[in-house]
Amino acid sequence: MRHFLLCLALCLSACGPRGVLMMAPAGYQPRIAEPVWIASQRSLSGDHVPQPWFSRIDVSVPPDRAAGRLAYPRPGGDPDRQFLVAGGGRIADARAFRRAIERDLAGRAPDDRDIMLFVHGYNHSFAEGVYRTAQLAHDLQLPGIHAHFSWPSRMKPYAYSGDRDGALYSRDGLVQTIDLLARTRGRGRIVLMAHSMGGQLLMEALRQIALSGRRDLLDRIDGVILMSPDLDLRLFRSQVRAIGPLPQPFVITTSPRDRALQLSALISDEPLRLGNIPDARPVADLNVVVVDTGAFSTGYGHFDVADSPALQRILTRMRDLDRILPDEGGVGPGLIGGAVSRVEQAVQVVLSPAF
């Protein structure tokens, strides 16, 4: 098992001086460890593979760090300040993967059996997606099992078209992974989360499920969260028409200050992407919740949910959306750190540090 992880870390280290898998020092006992269950449609060298392969990686989350900070490991670094690999290993196949998750769930309390599946965005290495899943799970205090779907990104800032192709290539693998997790015995809710270009992949997977007549699978999904989705508005609306009734709640986090999506819109010769709409009006006829996180945007403002500790503290109180959303035509009381209102069928939440 340790040999597999060392081999994995070595192969991925060749991708460049960025987030790579690195084993914790021998004998190191992490104070915080987040198991990440992984379905990957990229090989160890980063190439496309026809079918997902499966693994579990236990991520050591450094205790001496600020919330929202993702410190990638470096040789000779401090294991108390950097994310590291503490254990895990490859899993033989899909059946063994599901059974391993079921054994994990069986040992948990009834309220700790949810499954969260995270799909990474553009320009992410395998390791960066794994570390990001662990960071989100820890900082947002997400209960239950945390899974990650890794699609073949080129891991180059200029390879935008190549990444989009890699995401679309992975639709079948993501559908297979969602079906696998949905059929897991003993689970609680299953929530699908995607960031940036991963949002387009997730929407394509949901569309594919609907077009294949699998309404039963769609009905097993207990929530979808698109974070800063790099997605054409017209394409999104077309996908929704094909999907039909959306899994609920269906949350879209946006920021008009998202500089990465401003650039994506420019490249696409569009005024906006779904993830930087200024309000809920462009999707007002859909049963969605639009959460404006722009007040918390820093830098490129493209992943506020992961980067802002203040926003994370608010979001940990948003798990039960039915308790905070306004009645039809009403206005929410701002209990979650912002103004809540209804725009036709959609709900708009504008979060603010002032609350």
CORPERA-V946316 format. One record per residue. RES is the residue in one small letter. PSI is psi in whole degrees, 0 to 359 (999 if undefined). Layout:
BEGIN
res & psi
RES & PSI
RES & PSI
END
This chain:
BEGIN
res & psi
m & 313
r & 326
h & 319
f & 315
l & 322
l & 319
c & 316
l & 314
a & 319
l & 315
c & 317
l & 336
s & 334
a & 350
c & 342
g & 170
p & 72
r & 205
g & 119
v & 158
l & 130
m & 130
m & 142
a & 152
p & 146
a & 132
g & 352
y & 130
q & 103
p & 140
r & 331
i & 123
a & 130
e & 110
p & 132
v & 121
w & 126
i & 131
a & 124
s & 136
q & 29
r & 147
s & 176
l & 334
s & 0
g & 358
d & 163
h & 142
v & 148
p & 332
q & 147
p & 147
w & 162
f & 149
s & 171
r & 131
i & 124
d & 118
v & 126
s & 115
v & 120
p & 130
p & 334
d & 70
r & 158
a & 143
a & 142
g & 351
r & 130
l & 101
a & 109
y & 150
p & 149
r & 146
p & 133
g & 8
g & 177
d & 115
p & 343
d & 358
r & 355
q & 148
f & 137
l & 167
v & 123
a & 349
g & 191
g & 202
g & 174
r & 149
i & 138
a & 312
d & 184
a & 319
r & 315
a & 324
f & 311
r & 319
r & 323
a & 320
i & 320
e & 322
r & 321
d & 314
l & 323
a & 334
g & 6
r & 159
a & 154
p & 328
d & 11
d & 37
r & 18
d & 159
i & 124
m & 125
l & 122
f & 134
v & 121
h & 173
g & 199
y & 144
n & 49
h & 134
s & 167
f & 311
a & 318
e & 322
g & 321
v & 311
y & 321
r & 321
t & 315
a & 319
q & 315
l & 315
a & 318
h & 311
d & 327
l & 1
q & 47
l & 129
p & 166
g & 208
i & 139
h & 117
a & 160
h & 133
f & 121
s & 116
w & 161
p & 88
s & 147
r & 342
m & 35
k & 131
p & 330
y & 357
a & 48
y & 313
s & 321
g & 322
d & 321
r & 320
d & 319
g & 324
a & 312
l & 327
y & 332
s & 9
r & 313
d & 318
g & 322
l & 319
v & 315
q & 319
t & 317
i & 316
d & 319
l & 313
l & 324
a & 331
r & 3
t & 126
r & 142
g & 4
r & 162
g & 231
r & 153
i & 123
v & 132
l & 127
m & 138
a & 145
h & 138
s & 236
m & 338
g & 335
g & 322
q & 318
l & 315
l & 317
m & 322
e & 322
a & 316
l & 320
r & 316
q & 322
i & 316
a & 315
l & 338
s & 6
g & 18
r & 56
r & 330
d & 322
l & 318
l & 322
d & 344
r & 348
i & 127
d & 8
g & 149
v & 136
i & 115
l & 114
m & 118
s & 52
p & 126
d & 85
l & 130
d & 134
l & 319
r & 320
l & 317
f & 314
r & 324
s & 319
q & 318
v & 320
r & 321
a & 324
i & 322
g & 210
p & 127
l & 147
p & 145
q & 141
p & 154
f & 108
v & 136
i & 118
t & 133
t & 163
s & 118
p & 346
r & 12
d & 102
r & 329
a & 318
l & 332
q & 318
l & 318
s & 319
a & 321
l & 315
i & 324
s & 359
d & 49
e & 157
p & 328
l & 160
r & 166
l & 324
g & 358
n & 28
i & 143
p & 341
d & 186
a & 358
r & 322
p & 344
v & 27
a & 336
d & 5
l & 152
n & 76
v & 163
v & 119
v & 117
v & 111
d & 112
t & 15
g & 330
a & 344
f & 4
s & 133
t & 159
g & 231
y & 344
g & 29
h & 353
f & 59
d & 323
v & 324
a & 333
d & 338
s & 111
p & 322
a & 318
l & 322
q & 322
r & 324
i & 316
l & 332
t & 343
r & 5
m & 13
r & 319
d & 81
l & 331
d & 342
r & 344
i & 346
l & 146
p & 156
d & 168
e & 119
g & 359
g & 182
v & 128
g & 159
p & 3
g & 29
l & 347
i & 14
g & 35
g & 182
a & 133
v & 129
s & 165
r & 133
v & 96
e & 241
q & 337
a & 157
v & 135
q & 129
v & 120
v & 107
l & 147
s & 138
p & 345
a & 342
f & 999
END
